[in-house]
Amino acid sequence: MATQPFRALLNDNRPDLLEGLGGMLISELVGTGVAPSLIHSGGQAEIDGYDVVVSRGAEGTLEALRLDLVPIENLAVGRMGITLAATTSSNGLVLLEADASDLVLPQGRIPPDIARLVLSNGSAERSGVKLPADAITCNEDGVSQLAALILDIKRLQPLIVVAPERGRRKAVPAQVSYIERHLAALAPTYVLATSRDANRLSDLLGTDLRVPMGSVRLYPGSGDHADGWSVPPALVQTQPQPVALRIQTKVLAELAVLEDPAVIRDTVLRLPGFPLNPGADSELFMDEALQLEARTEQATRELTSVREDLDISYLELADREKELAESKQRVRFLESRLRELGDHPAGLHPDDDDNLPETVESCTEAVGWARSELSATIQIGIVEPMVGKLDFDGRAPAWGMQLWTALLALDDYARLKSSNNFNGNFLRYCSETPPGCRGFPPERVALKESESTMSNATCRQQRTFSIPREVDGSGVAIMEAHLKIQKRGSPAPRLHFLDDTRGPTGQILIGYIGPHLDTAG
């Protein structure tokens, strides 16, 4: 997963910020032997392929210290900078910056590890919210305070809440540890101690802001908390590190649009040896650079806003899909009652599906339900790696609902074929869905690929998937038929399948669920 620049600005008012925290960081990075001279007079030391450059500066009552970790051989690897600033009144600031959040630093550390060092040796906060090095366990006594913090419209600091899995008293430590590491100095993590605490918090927050059991939820800052992002339990359990990185990306994007305090922007970073000190002959260059930086920041804000609007639109679409699914469930119930009275054409009886959910939260959940409940009619190959990638997109809830709708329609179609109550193919079934059965938009069904695509060897190979040898002795088949989970755009997820409802298995064989495969022509 690609990472973006890591940046965190903290308030830290410990009285010995420069000598205490600065000395500890230098000792951790280059060893205790050279730390005293570097902390007092500046200079540089080499370790693990990096130059550690220390600069000190002062203006009036303000003192500042800067640590730059610069790669010796290849500047393209990226660098990290740590700025500490304090006044005589102990108003302290810590600025952590790195070209990438996964930048490998001396001793195998990454930027969030340096952030945890800062947090573990003091009491830092941002916008009035404490940022500890480790997750905060929230028990019965703290649930009300956490709910109030989440609902505070003036809160600018993002928050992360982890709920225990259903049937498990506590959250899994391994899952929490990844979040603690990658979100250090970015957002505090609250771990609900028990399932009862999770239920209590959800009652206080209401349906829209609840934390589903086993999930991780991000509550953004900036007063707009309704568009929070929730990671489904299946992903939290199976891919805790990618989940943590995905949340980190979202939080970094949110924090990137916040402006630095004037003392950092106008004074600290312009001290001699600090990043924005222009030198005697480069004031014009610096002015141009600052103008370019301002334009870049504005473009980044606009792009982030567009992406957020798109994510919100897809989440709203997912909500509408859920409402539609619940309405269809009601219609099928009424149809079943009419059939009992002999006043409606025969179809599939909804009571057969009492164990099936009408809605899902992700593509992974849809596949999981299909594997456990639709196995009589649908056989799914190894699709989880690509499905997991889809679930790290903000549009995943909407895709999950579309995928679940498609799987339910394939299930009904296969059952009708097995009972000889339907003779057409799946496209015809979707165009003429029998009463009481679940359908899928026919315009999203394609039984063939284009001739140019199937004439391309690479494209043909991408559409070749494993099947039972009873269907074909080779154990593989080309699956041209596909369903369009998203019609256009990128990654435009697709489901590729082979209709064997009249064959040896009597099933739908699914070989692929994931981003759109390559085409030709």
N, C-alpha and C positions, 0 to 999 in steps of 0.2 A: 504494500500500500504506500503510495507516495505521501511524503510528509511535507508540511509547510514550515516556514521559519518559526522558531520557538521564541516567545517574548512574554515576559511577566514582570510587572511593576508592583512592588510591595511597599507597604508602610512598615517600618521596623524601628522602634524608638528605644532600643537598648542603648545604654549610656556608652558602651565601648564598641560601637558599630564598626569603625574602621580597624582599630587594632585588634579587637576581639574576633569579630566575624571575618574580617579581612585576613588576619593572621591565621585563623583556622583553615580558611579556604586555600591559602597559599601552602600551608603545611600539608594539607591533604593532597594537593596537586603536585608539589615538587619536593616535599619532605621537610622535616623540621630543621635541617642543617642550614639551609639558605633562607628560610622564611623571615627571620628577624631583620636581616639587611634589606630584603626586598620590601618589607612592609614599611620601613622607615624612610628609605631613600629611593625606592623604585629600582628599576633595572630589569634584567631578564634571566631566565634559566631554561634549560632544554630538558624535555622528558617525553618519551614515547613518540618521537617524531613531531612534537609541538614545541614552539617557543612560548613560554609563559612570560608575557610582558606586563610589568607593573608600573603604573604612573600615579603620581599624586599631585593634587592641585588644591588651591584655596582662593576664595574671594570673599572678603568681609568676614562674617561669622561662619561661613560655610566651608567645610572641608570635604574633599572627595578622593576616592581611590578607585582606580580602574585596573582590572585584570583582563588581558586579552590572551586567548589561546589561539595561536596562529600556526597552521601546519607548515612545516619546514620545506617539504618536497613539493607539495601540490596544493596551491591555494584554492583550486577548484573544489577540494574536499569540503571546504567551509571552515568557518571560525566561530568562536564564541567569545562574548564579552560580558563581564560582570562589573557593574558600577555601583559603588556604595557612596552615599552622600549624607552628611549630617551637619546640623548647626549646633551652636553652643547650647541651644534650648532642647537638644536631643530629638529634634524632628528629623527622623531618619528615613531614607528611601533606599531600596535595593532594586536595581534594574538588571534583569537577566535576558540576554539576547543571543541567539544562535541562528546560523543560516538554515539549519534543519533540525527538527525535533528529534531525529534519530541519529544525529551526528555522533560518531564514535570518538570519544575524548580519551585522554590518558587514563590508564588502568581500566579500560573497557567501559567507562561511564558514558552516559548520554546526558544531554542537557537537563531533563527532569531529575536525574540523580543529583546533579549539582543543586537544583532547586530544593530537593529534600534535605541536603546538607544544611542549607540556609534555614529551612523551617525547623529542623531538629535541634537547632542551637539557639532558639529564641522564640519570640511570639510575634509573628507577622500577621498582617491583615490587609484587606482591600475593601474600600467602601464600607467600613465598619463591620465586615464579616471576617472572623478569624480563619486563618489558613494553616491548620496543623499539618505536620508531616504525614500523619497516619489518619486512617478513616475514623470518624466519630461514631461510636455505638450509641444508637438512639433507643432507649427503653421507654417504658410506660410513662415515666416522669417527664421525658423530653419530647414526646410526640406533639403536644400542643404547641410548644415553642417552635418546633420545626415547621408545623403547619402555618403558624403566623409568619415565619420568615419566608416561606415559599409564597404566601399570598401578599406580602408587602409590595405594593406597587412602586415604592421608591427604591427597591432593591436593584442595584446594578450588577451585583456579583452573581454569576451562574452557580447553580447548586446541582449536586448529583446525589440521588437516593437509590439505595440498593435494597430490594425486598427479598426475604427468604423464599425458597421454592415451596410450592404447596406440599404439605405433608412433612416438611423439614422445619425444625425449630429455628435454625439459624442459617444465614447466608454462608455459602461455601467460601472458606478463607482464600483459596487459590484465585477465585474470581475477583475478590476484593483487592488482592495484592497487585494485580495488573493495573487496576484503576488507581490505586494509591501511587504506584510508581509513575505512570504516564501523565497523571493529572496534577502532580505536585506543583504548587504555587499557582495553579490555574483556577481550580475550583475545589471547594471542600466536599468530601464524600461522607454522607450519612448512611450508616448501615442500620436498618431496622432490626432490632434484636430478635423479635419473634414474629410469627404469623399474626398474632393478635395485634401487635403494634402496627403492622402493615395495614390490617383492616381498619384499625382506629384512625390512622392517618388518612386513608382513602375516604372514610366517613367525613372527616373534617374538611377535606379538599373538594369533595364532590366527584362525580363521574368523570368529567373532562380531565381532571388533574390527578386522578388516582394513580397509584403505582401497582401494576398487576403483579401477582405472586411470581417470584423467580425472575423478575425483570430488573433492568437498570433504567432509571429515568433521569434525563437532563432537563432541568428547569432553567431556561435562559434568564438573563438579567434584563436591564433596560425597561423594566416595567411591563413588558409584554410576555406574560408567562403562559398564555394559552397555547402557544405553538411549541410546547415542549416536545422532546423526542424520546420515545420509549423503545428500548431494545427488547425484543421478545425473549422469553425464557429459553427457547431452544438454542438461540445464538449465545446467550450468556453462559449456558452450560457447556457447549461444545467448542466455542471459539472466544474465550475470555480475552486473550490479548488483542485480536483484531477489533473486538468490541471497544476495548479501552482506547485503541488508536483512533477509532472512528469518533468517539466522544471527544478525544483530545483535539481532533481536527475541527470539530464544530465549535468548541470553546475558544480555540485560538482564533478562528475566524471572527467570533463575536468580540473578543478582546482587542482585535487588531484595529477596530474602528474607534476605540476610545482614545481621547487626546491625553498626552502626557502633561503633568503639571508644568507650569511655566518655569519653575526653578530647574527642572531637568532639561527642558527644551532650550531655554535661553541662557542658562548659566553653566550647569554642570557639564553637559556634553560639549561645551565650547572651551573648557579649560585646556591649557597646554598638554598635549599627549592624549587628549580625549577625542572621540570620533569626529566632532564637528568643529574642531579648532582649524581655521583655514590656513594659517601661516601668512607671512607678509605679502607674498606674491600671488596668492590664489583666491582673493576675495571675490573676484568676478566669477571664477569657476564655481566657488561655493554657492554664490547666489543662484547661478543656473542650476546647480545640483539640487538646491533646496526647492526651487520652483518645479523641477522635474519630480522630486519626491512628493511634493504637494499634489501634483496632477496624478501621480501614480496612486497615492492614497485615496484620492477622490474616485478614481476609476475602480479601485478595489472595493470601496464602499458601495458604489453603484452595482458592481457585479455581484457582491455579496447580497445586496438587497434583492436583485433579480432572482438569484438562486433561492433565497429564503421564500420569496413570493411563490416560486414554482413548487418548492417543497410543500408549502402550506396548501397550494391548490391541489396537489396530489393527496395530501392528508384529508382535505375536505371531500375529494372524490371518494376516498376510502370510506369516509363516514356515510356518504350517500349510497355507496354500494352496500354497506351494512344495513341501512334502512330499507333498501330495495329487497335485500335477501330476507329480512324479517317480514316484509309485506308478502313476498312470494310464499313464505312458510305459512302465513295466515290463509292465503288463497288456496294452497294445497290442502290445508285442513278443511276448509269449507267445501272444496271439491270432493274430499273423501266422504264428508257427510252426505253430499248430494248423491254420490255413488251408492251409499248404503240405502238411500231411498229409491234407487233405480232411476234417477233423473239426470244422469250425466254419463257421457261416454267413458268407457273403461280406460284406465291408465294405471300407472304405478301407484301403489298404495303408500302414502307418506309414513304410515306406521312402521314400515320396514326400515326407516332411517332415523328412528328415535335417538340413536347414539351419535348422530352426525351433527357437528356444529353448523349453524347457518353462516357464521362469520369467522374469519381468521385474521391474525395480525401480521403475517409474513408469509413469504413463499416457502420457507422451511417448514412452518407449521402446516401449510396446505399439503406438502409432500408427506409429512409425518402422518397426518390423518388419513391420506389416501393409502399409505402403506399398511396402516393398521386396520382400516375399516372398509376399504374398497378392493382388497386383494383378490376377491373372487372374480372381479371383472377387469381389473387393471393391474398390469405387471410393470413395475418401474425399474429401470436400470440404475447404474451408478450416476446420479445426477447431483448429489449434494454439494460437491465442490463449486459448481457453477451457480447453483441455487443460493449458496451462501454468499457469493459475490453480489447477487441481486439484492440481498437483504441489507447490505451496507449502503444502499441508496435511499435518499429521503422519500422516494416514491414506492418503497417496498410494501407499505400497507395496501396501497391501491393495486399493485401487481399481485400481491397475495390473494386479494379478493377475486381478481380476474382469473387467476390460476385455479382457485378453488371452484369457481363457477364452471370453468372448463372441465375440471376433473369430475365434478358431479354430473355434468352433461354427458361425458364419456361413459360414466357408470350407468346412467339410465339407458343410454343407447345400447350398450353391451348387454344389459339385462333384457331389453326388448328383443334384441337379435337372438339371444339364447332361447327365448321362449317363442320364437317365430312370430312375434307380433309386429315386426317391422322388416322390410326387405331392402330398403335403400341403403346408401352410404351415409357417412356422418354429416356431410354437407346437406344432403336432402333432409336428414333428421333435424338439423338446426333450422332449415327453411320451413319445415312443416312439423314442428315439435308437437307431439301428441298431448292431449289434455292430461294434466297431472304429472307430466314429466318436466325435467329441468333442461333448459336449452342454453345455447351459446350463440352470439350474433353471427349469422352466416357470412357476413362480410369479413369476419376475422378467421374464417376457415379456408385453407388452401390445400387441396389434395395433390397438387403437382408443383414442382419448381419450374422455372423457365428453362427452355432448351439450352440457352447459353450457359446457365449455371450448371446444369447436369452434364454438359459437354466438357466442363473444366475438371481435371483430375483432382485438384486440391479441394474443390467444392464438393465433389462426389465423396471423397474420403472423409470430409468433415461430417457428412450425413450418413455415414456407415456406422452402425451400432450393433452390439451383441444382442442376439436373440436365442431362445431355446433351440437346440438342435432338432427337436421334433418338428419345428416349423421349417427349418432349412438346415441341411446337413453341414453347411459351412459354418454355422453358428453366428453368422452376421447377415445383415440386410441393410439396404439403403432405404432410409425413411424420408421420402419427399413430403409426405403429408405433414402439415404443421398448423398450429393454432397461434394466432397473433395476440399475445398478452398485452402488448402495446403496439398500435398500428404503425406509428411513425416515430421519428426521432432516434435517439440513442440512449441506451443500448437496445431498445425495441425487443424485449424478451420474446422468445419463441419456445413452443413445445412441439417436438417432432415425435411422431408415433407411427406405428404399423397396425392396421386394422386386421386382426386375426380372429374376428368374431365368428367367421365361418370356417376357421382353420382348426388345427389340432388343439390349440389352447382355449379357443373360444373367448379370448381376451383382447383388450387393447394393450399393445406393447409400447411403452414409452422409452425412448432411447436418450432423449435430451431435453433439458429445461434450462435455459440460460440466455445470455445475450445473443442477438441476431448473428447467425453464421454468415460467412463470406458469400458473396454472389458474384456473378460475372456478367458483363454485357449491359 
